[in-house]
Amino acid sequence: MCHIEDYHIRTHSTFATNCQTKINKQCCLSWSLGNYVAMLSDKRDCSSITEQDVKMTKDLLTSCAGHYYNTTLKSTCDTDKKSRHFCSGIPKKCIKFQSVYNILHHIADVNFVHPNKQNQEPFLTYAVTFLPVVGGVDSVELFKHIESWPKDFGDEVRVSGANFGIKDTLFNQHLIADSVWLLISGIVIFLLLWLYSLSIFVTIMTFFMMFWSLEMAYLLYIMVFDISFFPYMNLVAVIIILAIGADDVFIYVKVWEMAKSERNNGTFEKIVSDTLKNGSVSMFVTSLTTAAALYCNAFSSITSIKCFSIYAGTAVLCNFVLVVTWMPASIVIYEKWCNCEKLYNPELGPRKNVCYYICKLPQQTYHKISDWCRILFEKLLPFVIIRGKFIWLVALSVLGILGIVVIFFYPRLKLPSSEKFQVFSSDHLMERYDFGLSDQFWFERQQRKQEILPLRFVWGIEATDTGSNLDPTDKGDIVFDGSFDPTTPEAQIWLLNFCQDLRQMDFYQNVGGFEQTNCFFEFFSHFMQQPCSTDFYNQKPCCNYSTSIIKSPDLMQCIPVYIPSLMNSPSVIYNSFTPGPRFTNGRLSALIVEFYSNFHFTTSFPNMSSFYTSVDQFLDEKLKSAPSEIKNGWFISELEFFSVQKSLSDETPMTLGISLIIVTIVTFLTTLNFLISIFAIVSIAFVMFVTIASLTLLGWELNILESVVITVAVGLSIDFTLHIGVSFRNSPDLSKDMRIVSTTSKLGGVVTMAAITTFLAGALMMPSTILAYQKFGTFLMIVISTSWLYAVFFFQSLLCVLGPHGGFGQLHWPSFKFCSRSDKKHVDKTVYLTTESTSSYYPALSSFSEPSQDMEIQSNTHKASLFQHRRSRSRGHYVKAETRSDSPESDRSERKEGQVKFSGGSEIGETASEVRDDWTVSGADDSVFDEPRGLTINELEGRYLSVKPSPIEIHFAESLT
């Protein structure tokens, strides 16, 4: 330890300039074990001590430890018998240099030479070195130097913790430095968005959208909500916007591509209209639930939680507004002027420029991945869900029930157990000292034991907080009780009896000495009863009073005489913190009565609650008999940390309940199906239980950030479940198994992509030093993984087993036609169908209504079959059933009812036999679901193969369901 100090600490450039110096301008020695050994051995410094010196000091500590532990050895003990600090019965060697006391009390850990371990060899586990450097901003560089050391110095010495008093300063610096992890998270999401949208322009505009969302929210936060306090926790909103913004863009881009690929897509205005009509509902619902969950925390009485909920909720809503305004405009600009086909044309030159790599490489990567995704989400995942539905239900139900046990029974989600607020990761040197090592030393334990809670009772001031609950620096104004008057005889008698009864209570503690200021009227009456004299303080009417009750005029005249006498008394410390009367403009406006309790401060919420309740009940009982002029008293003590615990324990369940109610209402209004809504709530509840249980097992306590996280989890856990529920609801004409197949093939890709981006956003925050970033990153990874698992496997298995048949339990929005023209107006009833695995779109029916009767397939088969639409090998061409008879293209003369037409188009490099083979293989793969098939490919070949192979379009008079 001496070597570390001499060669690693004192050689640092800032040590000599910041250390405390002697008269000769040399830095003082440290309070360290090595220096005390050297001093007791008459050595110059600790570098010259020997093994024999160490053994001698250890024997000295062992022999003198008993005097320390029986409290006879104190820091003030002196060897001089004439000194008033002389400690009798203690050997001089134990008092020399006060070394024994300082080593045992300040330097060595509590288990070193403990009296309960007399038969064991003393073993030193921890030792403190007090450097002669003032903690503060000037010591930041020295701490960073110490922090950069290796963890171990040999086999016996390790730097385990430090406390330089610079936690706030370091926190502000790390808050900026850790922003690099937000940047890395943004870069990863940028690459995924670029790969998914195949457009770097759209990706860049997406990040501009996220930035403007945060800026708009900040503008509203400052200007509209008029909040000047911006806690650091608000920066967590950046992670939320990165995750939610990317998810919304995934949905919008996919629906845009679907709308653009339609044959009757029309102008850009129609494509934008179709995209917003079919995609905005999903984005709005998910944004609304997340924002609502955040806004629920605005009811909290903790300022940082309230401010964060307002800012983050506003940012989520601003993001949705920009998704439906900024993104359509950005994509239109891209399609018109920034499209890859417009920027790069290989026919004009063989050289591959930057545009080639920007446009083509992401497309190649996308196509390779999409082929595997198509197999996963169209074949493998539906098969796993349907065939293993009972296994998923049982396994995930048991997991959810275990989550309930962990949260409410063992080990239980607990309230915070430390009054210290952790801001860095648990392995940080300062946090390791505050939360682990500080309890290993007697001086730290004694400091906590001295924190006796006062019994403070106040009259004359209303217990009203007039300050802003959104600004912790705004203390507000004092509101005086106009009815307060302690000068009446009744009030004086009641106050004297109150003080006497208080001393009889179990929670009262007499600390010794005269309590001259604790109960003002007790000693004031003694002062008034003193005999009169020529002294200024003992003159009429302030002397020779025969009773303890003073008349009101005499009381007001003599108080200004009594208080100066207290201030001049050597036995009384009288200042602004001293209990007693308070005056405003010469009027006695307030009175404070204060005693000591026998209760020490603790972080245990039940113990603190018991103390507060017992004292508060005592006061309430006494106030029932109090005169009206002093009936408005109240009790207060050092209860700041207890107040935080109480707010968290009372308000977190309330905000969580409000969030669940909002989610339930939104789920039902979106699906309009009782069974789907009930199953969705069950799935979301299990997600909540498993998420909170996982955080509990990781050692989380219900602190400020954790309270926000639990509420936000409600909003984030509903998204995937709601998408799947709506998709299942929109295909009532299929069997339940085929509805699961359809939902998984259409939504599996985008739900998984959204989960991956959110998971990565959280994972990339884990290397951060700031604890809030780490914890929110952990939360995002757990909640999004659990939400995806329960939405894809549990919720769909539940629908597959107990889900509604057809339209069972389905409600519909009423249709209103107040203004309609008599002539028939064209109605666009285009239905978008795709089996591409990366689709984020579920069929868009107006107001989520059920298909009408005229949408049924006209077929000669006994049972309607599910047409398998296959994507061709050339991107952008699909086998589709697209238009209705009343669409703009239905009047073309070459189309006839029931006709299958092979129209001319671009070459796809596929023969009729290849089409037949692909169809046949696909049918074989789907046979496991036992779905009857309709018209076979052989029948189609026999009737219509008279034209050369081209992209296939199947046109019916009535559109497919």
Secondary structure, DSSP 4 states (H G I P E B T S, - for coil): -HHHIIIIITTSTTHHHHB-B-TTSPBPPPB-HHHHHHHHTT-SSGGG--HHHHHHHHHHHHHHHHHHHTT-S-TT-BS-TTSTTB-TTS-HHHHGGGHHHHIIIIIB-TTTT-GGGTTS------B--B-SB--SGGGHHHHHHHHTS-SEETTTEE------S-HHHHHHHHHHHTHHHHHHHHHHHHHHHHHHHS-HHHHHHHHHHHHHHHHHHHHIIIIIS------GGGGHHHHHHHHHHHHHHHHHHHHHHHHHTSTT--SHHHHHHHHHHHHHHHHHHHHHHHHHHHHGGGG-SSHHHHHHHHHHHHHHHHHHHHHTTHHHHHHHHIIIII-HHHH--TTT-S---HHHHHHHHHHHHHHHHHHHHHHIIIIIHHHHHHHTHHHHHHHHHHHHHHHHHHHHTSS-------SSPP-B-TTSHHHHIIIIIGGGSHHHHHHHHT-EEEEEEEESB-----S-TT-TT------B-TT--TTSHHHHHHHHHHHHHHTTSTTEE--SS--TTTSHHHHHHHHHTSPP-SSTTS-TTSS--SSSPPPHHHHHHHHHHHHHHHHT-TT---STTS-EEEEETTEEEEEEEEEEEEEE--S-HHHHHHHHHHHHHHHHHHHTTS-GGG---EEE-S-HHHHHHHHHHHHHHHHHHHHHHHHHHHHHHHH-BHHHHHHHHHHHHHHHHHHHHHHHHTT--S-HHHHHHHHHHHHHHSHHHHHHHHHHHT-TTS-HHHHHHHHHHHHHHHHHHHHHHHHHHHHTTTT-SBHHHHHHHHHHHHHHHHHHHIIIIIIHHHHHHHPPPTTTTB--PPP--SS--SS-------------TT-------GGGPPPPGGGS---SSSS-------B-SSTT-B-B----TTSTTTT-TT--TT-EE----S-----HHHHHHHHHHHHHHHGGG-PPP-S-HHHHHHHH--S-----EE--SS---
